[in-house]
Amino acid sequence: MLPITILIPTMNRPDYLQRALAYYREAGFDGCILIGDSSEGEAADRVRALAEHFCRGGYRIRLLHFPRSVPLGGVWRVMVAAVDTKYVTFAGDDDLQIPGALRAGLAFLENEPSYAGAKCVMVEVWTGQASPHGEIVGAYLTPFPDYDTDSALQRFVTYSQMALSVQYGIYRTEVCRVAYELVPEPYLPYFGEEFIPCSVSVVLGKVKSLPNFGTVQQVDGSGGVWRRQT
């Protein structure tokens, strides 16, 4: 079993979650998937049913449910604290991580203890509609900079100049725990859930850029959990 957990926060979007879970099963991902669900009503029932269904056959899925009142920063902190694997990564319910790239990142980190994380290539795709299914009509290679200079200050400056989320990288779990434990309450939108923990992550250690095709991010109607706040 891969020693990595994919964190998937979701809210009222069971169709996207079903697509993701089916993909990981068919793609041969054999790590852990931790779902942080803030759904309500029928959507929450469907998410629970999906987790139970995909748990069959030894597929490792854990489900945490959060009241809608819990801000996304608080959801993140609890999810990261609950991880019991050596490594962790993130995928929105409308994103997909490539298992082969996760394996490449894990292999690199096992051999390079001075690095905090590794990130692979991300491609943004769109179908022209806010739906989990449809023909891809466009794609864009996300131009992430490198975060492997020896200077922690320079890594922070590099991140802050573009502020592209580095949460899709593969990280040592203790790095993510420190990053989210330092986020102050009350959680400020964007800063509490993304900018501060991403900044801390690159300050804590170098992040290696790998050439592997690593993440597919759908941009049509993306950000289901991000819409709880302005």
C-alpha positions in Angstrom: 0.0 0.0 0.0 1.3 3.5 -0.9 2.1 5.4 2.3 0.1 8.5 1.1 -3.3 10.0 1.8 -5.2 12.1 -0.7 -7.3 14.7 1.0 -10.6 15.5 -0.7 -12.7 18.3 0.8 -16.2 18.4 -0.7 -19.6 20.0 -0.3 -22.9 19.1 -1.9 -21.2 17.6 -5.0 -21.5 13.8 -4.8 -21.4 13.4 -8.6 -17.8 14.8 -8.7 -16.8 12.7 -5.7 -18.2 9.6 -7.4 -16.1 10.3 -10.5 -13.0 10.8 -8.4 -13.4 7.6 -6.4 -14.2 5.5 -9.5 -11.1 6.9 -11.2 -8.8 6.1 -8.3 -10.1 2.6 -8.0 -9.8 2.0 -11.8 -6.4 3.6 -11.9 -5.0 1.3 -9.3 -4.4 3.8 -6.5 -3.6 1.8 -3.3 -3.1 4.5 -0.7 -5.7 6.1 1.5 -8.4 8.6 0.6 -9.7 10.9 3.3 -12.9 12.8 2.5 -13.8 15.9 4.4 -17.5 16.4 3.7 -19.5 19.5 4.5 -22.6 18.4 2.6 -26.1 18.6 3.9 -29.3 16.6 3.5 -29.6 14.2 0.6 -26.1 15.1 -0.7 -24.6 14.1 2.7 -26.4 10.8 2.5 -25.1 10.2 -1.0 -21.5 10.9 0.1 -21.8 8.4 3.0 -23.2 5.8 0.6 -20.3 6.4 -1.8 -17.8 6.0 0.9 -19.4 2.8 2.0 -19.6 1.4 -1.5 -16.0 2.2 -2.5 -14.7 0.8 0.8 -15.6 -2.7 -0.3 -12.8 -4.9 -1.5 -10.1 -3.4 0.7 -10.2 0.0 -0.9 -9.1 2.4 2.0 -11.5 5.4 2.3 -12.1 7.4 5.4 -14.9 9.9 5.8 -15.1 12.9 8.1 -18.3 15.0 8.2 -18.2 18.7 9.1 -21.1 21.0 9.9 -21.5 23.7 7.3 -20.6 26.3 10.0 -17.0 25.0 10.2 -14.9 27.2 8.0 -12.7 25.6 5.4 -9.5 26.4 7.3 -10.9 24.5 10.2 -11.8 21.6 7.9 -8.3 21.5 6.6 -6.7 21.5 10.0 -8.8 18.5 11.3 -8.2 16.6 8.0 -4.5 17.0 8.1 -4.4 16.1 11.8 -6.3 12.8 11.0 -3.8 11.6 8.4 -2.0 8.4 9.5 0.3 8.0 6.5 3.8 9.3 6.1 2.9 11.4 3.1 -0.1 13.5 2.1 -1.5 15.3 -1.0 -4.6 17.3 -2.0 -7.2 16.9 -4.7 -10.4 18.9 -4.9 -13.5 16.8 -5.6 -13.2 18.0 -9.3 -9.4 17.2 -9.6 -7.6 14.0 -10.2 -4.1 12.9 -9.0 -2.2 10.5 -11.3 -1.1 7.4 -9.2 2.1 6.9 -11.2 3.2 10.4 -10.5 2.4 10.0 -6.8 4.7 6.9 -6.8 7.5 8.9 -8.5 7.1 11.7 -5.9 7.2 9.2 -3.0 10.3 7.5 -4.5 12.1 10.8 -4.7 11.3 11.9 -1.2 12.3 8.5 0.2 15.8 9.1 -1.3 16.0 12.8 -0.6 15.2 13.5 3.1 16.2 17.1 2.9 13.2 17.9 0.7 9.8 18.7 2.2 7.9 17.8 -0.9 7.7 17.1 -4.6 5.3 18.3 -7.2 4.5 17.0 -10.7 3.1 18.7 -13.7 -0.5 20.0 -13.5 -2.8 20.4 -16.5 -6.0 22.5 -16.2 -8.9 21.3 -18.4 -12.3 22.5 -19.2 -15.4 21.0 -20.8 -17.4 24.2 -21.3 -19.9 23.3 -18.6 -20.0 22.8 -14.8 -20.4 19.1 -14.9 -18.3 16.1 -13.9 -18.7 14.6 -17.4 -18.2 16.0 -20.9 -15.8 16.3 -23.8 -12.6 18.2 -22.9 -12.6 21.3 -25.1 -9.4 23.0 -23.8 -6.3 22.4 -21.7 -3.6 24.6 -20.2 -0.3 23.6 -18.7 0.0 25.4 -15.3 3.3 27.2 -15.1 4.5 26.5 -11.6 7.9 28.0 -10.6 10.6 26.0 -8.9 10.8 26.0 -5.1 14.1 24.2 -4.6 16.5 27.0 -3.8 18.4 26.6 -0.5 17.0 29.9 0.7 13.7 29.7 2.6 13.2 33.4 2.1 13.6 33.1 -1.6 11.2 30.2 -1.7 8.6 32.3 0.1 9.2 35.2 -2.3 8.9 32.9 -5.3 5.6 31.6 -4.0 4.1 35.0 -3.0 4.9 36.5 -6.4 2.5 34.0 -8.2 0.7 32.3 -5.3 -0.3 29.2 -7.3 -1.5 26.6 -4.8 1.3 24.1 -4.0 -1.2 21.9 -2.1 -1.3 19.5 -5.0 2.3 18.5 -4.3 3.3 15.4 -2.4 4.4 16.4 1.2 5.8 14.8 4.3 2.8 14.8 6.6 4.6 16.6 9.4 5.2 19.5 7.1 1.5 19.9 6.4 0.6 19.6 10.0 3.0 22.4 11.0 1.7 24.5 8.1 -1.9 24.2 9.2 -1.2 24.4 12.9 0.3 27.9 12.3 -2.9 29.2 10.7 -4.5 31.7 13.1 -8.2 31.8 14.0 -10.5 33.2 12.9 -9.8 31.7 9.5 -9.5 34.4 6.8 -10.9 33.3 3.5 -8.1 32.3 1.1 -5.3 33.3 3.5 -6.3 30.8 6.2 -7.1 27.9 3.8 -4.4 28.4 1.1 -2.0 31.3 1.2 -0.6 30.9 4.7 -0.2 27.1 4.7 1.2 27.1 1.2 3.7 29.8 2.2 4.7 27.9 5.4 5.1 24.7 3.4 7.7 26.1 1.0 9.5 27.9 3.9 9.8 24.6 5.8 11.7 22.9 3.0 12.6 22.6 -0.6 10.0 21.2 -3.1 11.3 19.3 -6.1 9.7 19.7 -9.5 9.3 16.4 -11.3 8.5 16.0 -15.0 5.8 13.4 -14.4 2.2 14.2 -15.5 0.7 14.5 -12.0 -2.6 16.4 -11.7 -5.7 17.1 -13.8 -7.6 20.1 -12.5 -11.1 20.8 -14.0 -11.7 24.5 -14.0 -15.4 24.4 -15.1 -17.5 25.2 -12.0 -14.5 24.4 -9.8 -14.2 25.2 -6.1 -17.2 23.6 -4.6 -15.9 24.0 -1.1 -14.5 27.4 -1.6 -17.9 29.0 -2.2 -19.0 29.0 1.4 -17.4 32.4 1.9 -16.9 35.4 -0.3 
